[in-house]
Amino acid sequence: MFASAPNDKLTRGQRLVLLVGLILSLFLRLWRIDEFITIDEHNWRTRSIEFYQGLVSGDYIQTCRTEHPGVITMWAGVGGYLLSQQLEQADVQSPWLRHVLYPLDHDQGTGLYPETMWARRIIALVTWLGIVGLFFLGRHLLSPTANLFATLFLALDPFYLAYSRLHHLDALLACFMALSLGALLVYAEGGKRRYLLLSGAMAALATLNKAPGVFLAVGMAGILGWYAWRRRGERQGWWRRWLADALLWAVAALAVGFALWPALWVSPRFAFQRVLDGVWRQASNPHEKGNFFLSMPVEDPGVFFYPVAWLLRTTPFILAGLLGLLLGDRNQRGRAPAQCLLFSALAYTLFMTASLKKFDRYLLPVFPLLCVPAGLGWERLVNWGRARWHGRQWLPTAVSGITVMAYLAMLLPARPYYTSYYNPLVGGAAVAPRVLLVGWGEGMEQAARYLNTKPDAQHLHVSCIDANEFEPFFLGYTTPMESTTLVDPDYFVTYISYLQRDYMPEVTAELKGQKPEFVARAPNGLAYAWVYANHVLEDEINSVLDLVAAEPGGGLIVLNTSPAAVRRSTLDLDVIRTERRDALLTELQWQRGKHAAAWLVTFPGVHDESTARLHAVLTEVATRDRVVERDGVLAERYVLSDRLLAAEGETGMHYRLGDQIDLLGYDGDVAAVDAGDTLTLGLHWQAQTAIAADYKVFIHVVDEANQIVAQDDSMPQGNTRATTTWHVGEVVLDEHSIALPDGLPAGRYQVYLGMYELATMQRLPIVDKDGLRVADDRLLIATIEIED
């Protein structure tokens, strides 16, 4: 029979405990929700905006952004994007309301992206409403006391709470899976068909968000089949009812799925294939950066990973509740649904174990499912206590109230990083870093804010193992550690999950034995990030700088990178930092009046190809007369020629652009190129006055119909030398490369150049030496003949 909610209800005290628990659950979901950003949230922000652009443009296939497929997460991101756009245009006068709506000062670049901030709030609210929904479903399945405990366990579960505060996949997946199975069990216990439809709809939401939601289809078939088989004596044709119910469930799921994922409207085959390919790729390959389990870096943690992860992530109350089931009560209300959920949790764990890529968060859908059997177990424990203590009626209320307080005592030391909670029964946060991979961006904002207090913080260069979690909170310049030379940053920020996996061991080796300036920790003591000042080759570099500075009038050094030790130096030095031939020749020409020689300083293994190019340029215009080495730091002294750069170039001319810039000539044999070749031009500019605006150079190759067939538009010297930085009287060599298309038809092509202001797109007027203005403000400098 249908186990409809009977007249037995929660007592007034239990209702109060439930209300307090739910309010605390919502408060903890929203309180300090914007403290940090996790590794993947930057990607979900970008995907959500692209999803929205696909919607508004009608290009619905663009709503298929990833194989997860992440549809509901992206819908939350769209909501966050639209809210942030509306609030950006709103004129909010109330200081209190402004603090609520704009809790972080994004103008300084020291906080979460607004779209992520509001997407998090949407997900937090949805997952909280899911808890409320599960409570109401539980009224049909459990006694009031068991339902109260199950609801409190889920509402305050640290692991579920932690991921409910993120713009990510797993909390929504867990929420919709639990709702789907809960509604299915209500129907199977004798509920109305609307619960079957609700189950299918929730299964669609789960699967739209993350592919493992498809497990619900197997669970649906199994649960409906088991209940139908149990009642086979009550109904004829039970298997036909089973098939009809399964079909109706599937229709509801497909209808909701197609309604919410526009990519299915235009190309379901493409969308499904992308998801299937992605699932296979993820399941058959470990994580590209490895994993960590039981004190060792590993690729696949193996079959014991999820049981150990669950034990570390669950709470003593869930463990005690599951053990309480052993007390036995064959007539207890909710026993059959609890058995189904226990079996579903075990089956899902085995399902996820088959994948080579494993993280503890992938097991999150199991946590809501186990709250129901744990709730039943606590009901048995309470009933056992009441029997021993002569039927004390207040015991369920007292125990539930103590439960809420105990959960708060476990949660508050982890705030706001609820992911830093680990089961105290197995060692808690002290043991976790030796067993599981720890950290997902928590603490990076602490490291950033520490460095923001440094003098001139906006000019600091920091190298992070993963920059996306650090950069939004930092005022200065951030680069990923894997693409940063060791001598360059002012500071290194290392992170626990990468240290566990022995990622970037060369950096770890350099920092070994050095005391960090700052350690970012959770309130419970779990360390996440370490800040180190960069002292790599510092003594050796300073020794070389002392040598160079001893030159008469101070020294000139040429670098192809930007070492922190050089930036910190107070010695009398002029520095040329470039990898480009034109930039080096321009700077050497300008410095020639002050320095007779230049020192090329290079570092072991740093940009070897560009070092070779700089050697080649210096060899053209200078003579090497001295070499000094300090433990791999190499300094080579080049005596400069009297004339380094011909002012007019190989082909001289004189045109003025605007009233500030002269074109003196160019280098390059324009007539010698053919289809498929690269046209290289070295333009010789000279600033006649200080230049107040940034200008782009355009070079157009046009055919006889005046159509552009090839072009280059860029600021001088490959966008590295803005015109506002030119010195008055300085000759600036500016090299451009324009690739001519393969198969360019035979004929005559003309090469034009000019400049335009970046802000207004207006071309600078060009006049010749007689003051006559060039048509269209574009100068014809050569004609190319392309032959058959």
NUZAZA-695237 format. One record per residue (C-alpha): residue number from 1; x, y, z. Coordinates in steps of 0.5 Angstrom, whole numbers, plus 500, padded with zeros to 3 digits. Layout:
BEGIN
- NUM:X:Y:Z
...
% end
This chain:
BEGIN
- 1:500:500:500
- 2:502:507:499
- 3:506:510:505
- 4:502:516:505
- 5:504:521:511
- 6:500:519:517
- 7:497:523:523
- 8:504:523:526
- 9:507:529:526
- 10:514:532:528
- 11:513:535:535
- 12:513:543:536
- 13:520:542:539
- 14:522:538:533
- 15:519:543:528
- 16:523:548:531
- 17:530:544:531
- 18:528:543:523
- 19:527:550:522
- 20:533:552:525
- 21:537:547:521
- 22:534:549:515
- 23:536:556:516
- 24:543:555:518
- 25:544:551:512
- 26:542:556:508
- 27:546:561:512
- 28:552:557:511
- 29:551:556:504
- 30:551:564:503
- 31:556:566:508
- 32:562:568:505
- 33:561:565:499
- 34:565:569:495
- 35:572:568:499
- 36:576:564:494
- 37:575:561:487
- 38:576:554:485
- 39:580:551:479
- 40:575:550:474
- 41:570:556:475
- 42:573:560:471
- 43:572:555:465
- 44:565:555:467
- 45:564:562:467
- 46:567:563:460
- 47:562:557:458
- 48:556:560:461
- 49:557:566:457
- 50:558:563:451
- 51:552:559:452
- 52:548:565:453
- 53:551:568:446
- 54:549:562:443
- 55:542:563:445
- 56:541:570:444
- 57:544:569:437
- 58:540:563:435
- 59:546:559:434
- 60:544:553:438
- 61:549:548:437
- 62:554:553:441
- 63:550:551:447
- 64:554:545:447
- 65:560:547:450
- 66:563:541:453
- 67:562:534:454
- 68:560:534:461
- 69:555:536:458
- 70:554:542:464
- 71:547:545:462
- 72:544:546:468
- 73:551:549:471
- 74:551:554:465
- 75:544:556:466
- 76:546:558:473
- 77:552:562:470
- 78:547:565:465
- 79:543:567:470
- 80:549:570:474
- 81:551:573:468
- 82:544:577:467
- 83:544:579:474
- 84:551:582:474
- 85:549:586:468
- 86:543:588:471
- 87:546:590:477
- 88:552:594:473
- 89:547:598:470
- 90:543:599:477
- 91:544:606:481
- 92:544:603:488
- 93:544:609:493
- 94:544:605:500
- 95:550:603:503
- 96:548:597:506
- 97:544:594:500
- 98:551:596:496
- 99:555:592:500
- 100:550:586:499
- 101:549:586:492
- 102:557:588:491
- 103:561:585:497
- 104:567:585:493
- 105:571:591:490
- 106:571:588:483
- 107:574:595:480
- 108:581:594:483
- 109:581:587:480
- 110:581:584:487
- 111:575:579:488
- 112:571:574:484
- 113:568:575:477
- 114:561:578:478
- 115:558:572:474
- 116:561:567:478
- 117:559:570:485
- 118:551:570:482
- 119:552:563:479
- 120:554:561:486
- 121:548:564:489
- 122:543:561:484
- 123:547:554:485
- 124:547:555:493
- 125:539:556:493
- 126:537:551:488
- 127:541:546:492
- 128:538:548:499
- 129:531:548:496
- 130:533:541:494
- 131:534:539:501
- 132:527:542:503
- 133:524:538:497
- 134:527:532:500
- 135:524:533:506
- 136:517:533:503
- 137:519:527:499
- 138:521:524:506
- 139:515:525:509
- 140:512:519:505
- 141:517:514:506
- 142:520:515:513
- 143:517:517:520
- 144:517:524:522
- 145:523:522:527
- 146:527:519:521
- 147:526:524:516
- 148:528:529:521
- 149:535:526:522
- 150:535:525:515
- 151:534:532:513
- 152:539:535:518
- 153:544:530:516
- 154:544:533:509
- 155:542:540:510
- 156:549:541:514
- 157:553:535:511
- 158:560:539:510
- 159:562:535:503
- 160:555:537:500
- 161:555:544:503
- 162:562:545:500
- 163:560:544:493
- 164:553:547:494
- 165:557:554:494
- 166:561:553:488
- 167:559:554:480
- 168:560:547:478
- 169:557:541:477
- 170:557:536:483
- 171:553:539:488
- 172:547:540:482
- 173:548:533:480
- 174:548:530:487
- 175:541:534:488
- 176:538:532:482
- 177:540:525:483
- 178:537:525:490
- 179:530:528:488
- 180:530:523:482
- 181:531:517:487
- 182:526:520:492
- 183:520:521:488
- 184:521:515:484
- 185:521:511:491
- 186:515:515:493
- 187:511:513:487
- 188:514:505:488
- 189:511:505:495
- 190:504:507:492
- 191:504:514:490
- 192:501:518:485
- 193:504:518:478
- 194:506:525:478
- 195:512:523:482
- 196:514:518:477
- 197:514:524:472
- 198:518:528:477
- 199:523:523:478
- 200:524:523:470
- 201:524:530:470
- 202:530:530:476
- 203:533:525:472
- 204:534:529:466
- 205:537:535:470
- 206:542:531:473
- 207:544:528:466
- 208:544:534:463
- 209:549:537:468
- 210:553:531:468
- 211:554:525:464
- 212:554:520:470
- 213:546:522:471
- 214:545:517:466
- 215:546:512:472
- 216:539:514:474
- 217:536:510:468
- 218:539:504:471
- 219:537:505:478
- 220:530:507:475
- 221:529:500:472
- 222:532:496:478
- 223:527:500:483
- 224:521:499:479
- 225:522:492:477
- 226:524:490:484
- 227:518:493:487
- 228:513:490:481
- 229:516:483:482
- 230:515:484:490
- 231:508:485:488
- 232:507:480:483
- 233:502:476:487
- 234:497:483:488
- 235:497:485:480
- 236:497:481:474
- 237:501:483:468
- 238:506:486:473
- 239:512:486:468
- 240:507:490:463
- 241:506:495:468
- 242:513:496:470
- 243:515:497:462
- 244:509:502:462
- 245:512:506:468
- 246:519:506:465
- 247:517:508:458
- 248:513:514:462
- 249:519:516:466
- 250:524:516:460
- 251:519:520:456
- 252:519:525:462
- 253:526:525:462
- 254:527:526:454
- 255:522:532:454
- 256:525:536:460
- 257:532:534:457
- 258:530:537:450
- 259:527:543:453
- 260:533:545:457
- 261:538:544:452
- 262:538:548:445
- 263:543:544:442
- 264:539:538:442
- 265:534:542:437
- 266:539:543:432
- 267:543:537:432
- 268:542:531:437
- 269:547:527:434
- 270:553:532:435
- 271:551:533:442
- 272:550:526:444
- 273:556:524:440
- 274:560:529:444
- 275:558:527:451
- 276:559:520:449
- 277:566:521:446
- 278:568:525:453
- 279:565:520:457
- 280:570:515:454
- 281:576:519:454
- 282:575:521:461
- 283:573:514:464
- 284:579:511:460
- 285:585:516:462
- 286:587:518:469
- 287:588:526:470
- 288:593:529:466
- 289:596:532:472
- 290:596:525:476
- 291:593:524:483
- 292:595:522:490
- 293:593:517:494
- 294:596:514:501
- 295:602:518:501
- 296:604:517:494
- 297:603:521:487
- 298:599:516:483
- 299:595:516:476
- 300:589:511:478
- 301:588:511:485
- 302:585:504:485
- 303:579:500:487
- 304:580:503:495
- 305:580:510:493
- 306:572:511:494
- 307:571:507:500
- 308:577:511:503
- 309:575:518:500
- 310:568:517:503
- 311:570:515:510
- 312:574:521:510
- 313:569:526:508
- 314:563:523:511
- 315:561:525:519
- 316:561:521:525
- 317:553:522:525
- 318:552:518:518
- 319:557:512:521
- 320:553:512:527
- 321:547:512:523
- 322:549:506:519
- 323:551:502:525
- 324:545:503:528
- 325:541:500:522
- 326:544:493:525
- 327:540:494:531
- 328:534:491:527
- 329:527:493:526
- 330:524:489:520
- 331:517:493:521
- 332:520:500:521
- 333:517:505:516
- 334:522:506:511
- 335:526:500:511
- 336:525:498:504
- 337:526:505:501
- 338:533:505:505
- 339:535:499:502
- 340:534:501:495
- 341:538:507:497
- 342:544:503:500
- 343:544:499:494
- 344:544:505:489
- 345:550:508:493
- 346:554:502:493
- 347:552:501:485
- 348:554:508:484
- 349:561:507:487
- 350:562:501:483
- 351:560:505:477
- 352:565:511:478
- 353:570:506:481
- 354:571:503:473
- 355:573:510:471
- 356:581:511:471
- 357:580:519:473
- 358:578:519:480
- 359:577:525:485
- 360:573:525:492
- 361:568:530:489
- 362:566:525:484
- 363:562:521:490
- 364:558:527:492
- 365:552:524:489
- 366:552:518:494
- 367:552:523:500
- 368:545:525:500
- 369:543:518:499
- 370:546:515:505
- 371:542:520:509
- 372:536:516:509
- 373:539:510:512
- 374:543:514:517
- 375:536:517:519
- 376:533:510:520
- 377:539:508:524
- 378:538:514:529
- 379:531:513:529
- 380:533:506:532
- 381:538:508:536
- 382:533:514:539
- 383:528:508:540
- 384:533:504:544
- 385:535:509:548
- 386:528:511:550
- 387:526:504:552
- 388:532:504:556
- 389:530:510:559
- 390:523:509:560
- 391:520:512:554
- 392:523:519:555
- 393:519:523:550
- 394:523:529:549
- 395:529:524:547
- 396:528:525:539
- 397:528:533:540
- 398:534:533:544
- 399:538:528:540
- 400:536:532:534
- 401:538:539:537
- 402:545:536:539
- 403:546:534:532
- 404:545:541:530
- 405:550:544:535
- 406:555:538:533
- 407:555:539:526
- 408:556:547:527
- 409:562:545:532
- 410:565:541:526
- 411:563:546:520
- 412:565:553:524
- 413:573:551:524
- 414:573:549:517
- 415:569:556:515
- 416:569:558:509
- 417:573:552:506
- 418:568:547:508
- 419:572:542:503
- 420:577:543:509
- 421:573:538:513
- 422:575:531:514
- 423:572:526:519
- 424:575:527:526
- 425:574:519:527
- 426:579:518:522
- 427:584:523:524
- 428:581:529:520
- 429:585:535:517
- 430:591:533:520
- 431:591:526:516
- 432:587:528:510
- 433:594:531:506
- 434:597:524:507
- 435:591:520:504
- 436:588:524:499
- 437:589:530:494
- 438:587:536:498
- 439:586:543:495
- 440:582:546:490
- 441:584:553:490
- 442:582:555:497
- 443:587:559:500
- 444:590:562:494
- 445:586:569:496
- 446:589:569:502
- 447:596:569:499
- 448:594:574:494
- 449:592:579:499
- 450:598:578:503
- 451:602:580:497
- 452:597:586:496
- 453:600:589:502
- 454:607:589:499
- 455:609:596:497
- 456:608:597:489
- 457:604:591:489
- 458:601:592:482
- 459:608:592:479
- 460:610:585:482
- 461:610:579:478
- 462:608:572:482
- 463:608:565:479
- 464:603:560:481
- 465:602:553:479
- 466:595:554:477
- 467:594:562:476
- 468:586:562:475
- 469:585:561:482
- 470:590:567:484
- 471:590:572:479
- 472:583:575:480
- 473:585:577:487
- 474:592:580:486
- 475:593:587:484
- 476:600:585:480
- 477:602:580:474
- 478:601:573:475
- 479:604:567:470
- 480:603:560:471
- 481:609:556:474
- 482:610:551:468
- 483:611:557:463
- 484:615:562:467
- 485:623:562:467
- 486:625:561:474
- 487:629:567:475
- 488:623:572:473
- 489:618:572:478
- 490:618:576:485
- 491:615:571:488
- 492:613:564:488
- 493:606:561:490
- 494:606:553:491
- 495:600:549:493
- 496:598:543:496
- 497:595:539:491
- 498:601:540:486
- 499:606:539:492
- 500:602:532:493
- 501:603:530:486
- 502:610:532:485
- 503:608:537:480
- 504:614:542:478
- 505:619:539:482
- 506:625:544:479
- 507:621:549:483
- 508:620:545:489
- 509:628:543:489
- 510:629:551:488
- 511:625:552:494
- 512:627:547:499
- 513:630:549:505
- 514:627:556:504
- 515:622:559:510
- 516:616:561:506
- 517:614:568:508
- 518:606:567:508
- 519:602:560:509
- 520:595:560:507
- 521:591:556:512
- 522:584:554:514
- 523:581:556:521
- 524:582:548:522
- 525:590:549:521
- 526:590:545:514
- 527:595:549:510
- 528:594:550:502
- 529:598:555:499
- 530:605:558:501
- 531:609:564:499
- 532:616:564:497
- 533:620:570:495
- 534:625:569:489
- 535:632:568:490
- 536:634:563:484
- 537:641:565:482
- 538:640:571:486
- 539:647:572:488
- 540:650:570:481
- 541:646:575:478
- 542:648:580:483
- 543:655:579:482
- 544:654:580:474
- 545:651:586:475
- 546:656:589:480
- 547:661:587:474
- 548:657:591:469
- 549:655:597:473
- 550:663:598:474
- 551:663:600:467
- 552:665:608:466
- 553:658:612:466
- 554:654:605:468
- 555:653:599:465
- 556:648:597:459
- 557:645:590:459
- 558:641:586:454
- 559:636:581:457
- 560:631:576:453
- 561:627:575:460
- 562:626:579:466
- 563:629:577:472
- 564:627:579:479
- 565:634:580:481
- 566:635:585:476
- 567:629:589:477
- 568:630:589:484
- 569:637:592:483
- 570:639:599:485
- 571:645:599:481
- 572:647:604:475
- 573:644:600:470
- 574:641:601:463
- 575:637:595:461
- 576:634:593:454
- 577:629:587:455
- 578:627:584:448
- 579:627:578:444
- 580:626:582:437
- 581:632:584:432
- 582:628:591:431
- 583:627:593:438
- 584:634:591:440
- 585:637:595:434
- 586:633:601:436
- 587:635:601:443
- 588:642:600:442
- 589:642:606:437
- 590:639:610:442
- 591:644:608:448
- 592:650:608:443
- 593:651:616:445
- 594:652:614:453
- 595:655:607:452
- 596:661:604:448
- 597:659:597:450
- 598:653:592:452
- 599:653:586:456
- 600:648:580:454
- 601:646:577:460
- 602:643:570:459
- 603:641:564:464
- 604:641:557:464
- 605:636:554:459
- 606:632:560:459
- 607:629:562:452
- 608:635:559:448
- 609:632:560:441
- 610:632:568:443
- 611:638:568:446
- 612:641:565:439
- 613:638:571:435
- 614:640:576:440
- 615:647:573:439
- 616:646:574:432
- 617:644:581:432
- 618:650:583:436
- 619:655:580:432
- 620:652:584:426
- 621:653:591:430
- 622:659:589:435
- 623:665:585:437
- 624:665:581:443
- 625:671:582:447
- 626:670:579:454
- 627:666:573:457
- 628:664:572:465
- 629:660:566:468
- 630:657:565:475
- 631:654:558:476
- 632:651:558:469
- 633:649:566:469
- 634:653:568:463
- 635:655:575:461
- 636:658:577:454
- 637:661:584:453
- 638:660:587:446
- 639:663:593:444
- 640:658:597:439
- 641:660:600:432
- 642:660:607:431
- 643:653:607:427
- 644:648:601:428
- 645:642:603:425
- 646:642:607:418
- 647:637:612:419
- 648:634:612:412
- 649:634:604:411
- 650:636:601:404
- 651:630:605:401
- 652:630:612:403
- 653:624:616:403
- 654:621:622:407
- 655:614:622:408
- 656:610:625:415
- 657:605:622:418
- 658:600:627:422
- 659:605:632:425
- 660:609:628:429
- 661:612:622:425
- 662:617:621:419
- 663:618:615:415
- 664:625:615:413
- 665:625:609:409
- 666:625:601:409
- 667:629:595:408
- 668:627:589:404
- 669:627:587:397
- 670:619:587:396
- 671:619:585:388
- 672:623:579:390
- 673:617:575:393
- 674:612:570:390
- 675:605:567:392
- 676:606:563:398
- 677:612:567:400
- 678:613:572:406
- 679:614:579:405
- 680:618:582:410
- 681:619:590:411
- 682:623:594:416
- 683:620:601:417
- 684:624:606:419
- 685:620:611:423
- 686:623:618:427
- 687:619:621:432
- 688:619:629:431
- 689:615:631:437
- 690:613:627:443
- 691:607:623:441
- 692:601:623:445
- 693:597:617:442
- 694:598:610:440
- 695:598:609:433
- 696:597:602:429
- 697:601:601:423
- 698:598:598:417
- 699:601:594:411
- 700:596:592:406
- 701:597:588:399
- 702:592:589:394
- 703:590:587:388
- 704:588:590:381
- 705:581:591:384
- 706:583:594:390
- 707:581:588:394
- 708:586:587:400
- 709:589:580:399
- 710:594:580:405
- 711:595:585:411
- 712:598:586:417
- 713:596:591:423
- 714:600:592:429
- 715:603:597:433
- 716:610:598:432
- 717:615:592:433
- 718:610:587:434
- 719:606:590:439
- 720:611:591:444
- 721:613:599:442
- 722:607:603:443
- 723:608:610:439
- 724:607:614:446
- 725:614:611:448
- 726:618:613:443
- 727:623:618:444
- 728:624:625:440
- 729:629:624:435
- 730:629:617:436
- 731:630:612:430
- 732:625:606:431
- 733:626:600:426
- 734:619:597:426
- 735:619:590:422
- 736:613:587:419
- 737:612:580:416
- 738:606:579:411
- 739:604:572:409
- 740:602:572:401
- 741:597:567:400
- 742:599:560:396
- 743:596:560:389
- 744:595:568:389
- 745:593:569:382
- 746:598:572:377
- 747:598:579:376
- 748:600:586:379
- 749:599:587:387
- 750:601:594:390
- 751:603:595:397
- 752:601:600:401
- 753:602:603:409
- 754:600:608:413
- 755:598:609:421
- 756:591:610:424
- 757:590:612:431
- 758:588:606:436
- 759:582:609:439
- 760:579:613:434
- 761:581:608:428
- 762:582:615:424
- 763:588:614:419
- 764:594:619:420
- 765:594:624:414
- 766:601:623:410
- 767:604:628:406
- 768:611:628:402
- 769:617:633:403
- 770:613:638:398
- 771:607:638:403
- 772:602:634:398
- 773:597:630:402
- 774:597:622:399
- 775:591:620:397
- 776:587:616:402
- 777:592:617:407
- 778:596:610:405
- 779:603:610:402
- 780:604:606:396
- 781:611:603:397
- 782:612:598:392
- 783:609:594:387
- 784:609:586:386
- 785:609:582:380
- 786:606:575:381
- 787:607:571:375
- 788:604:564:373
% end
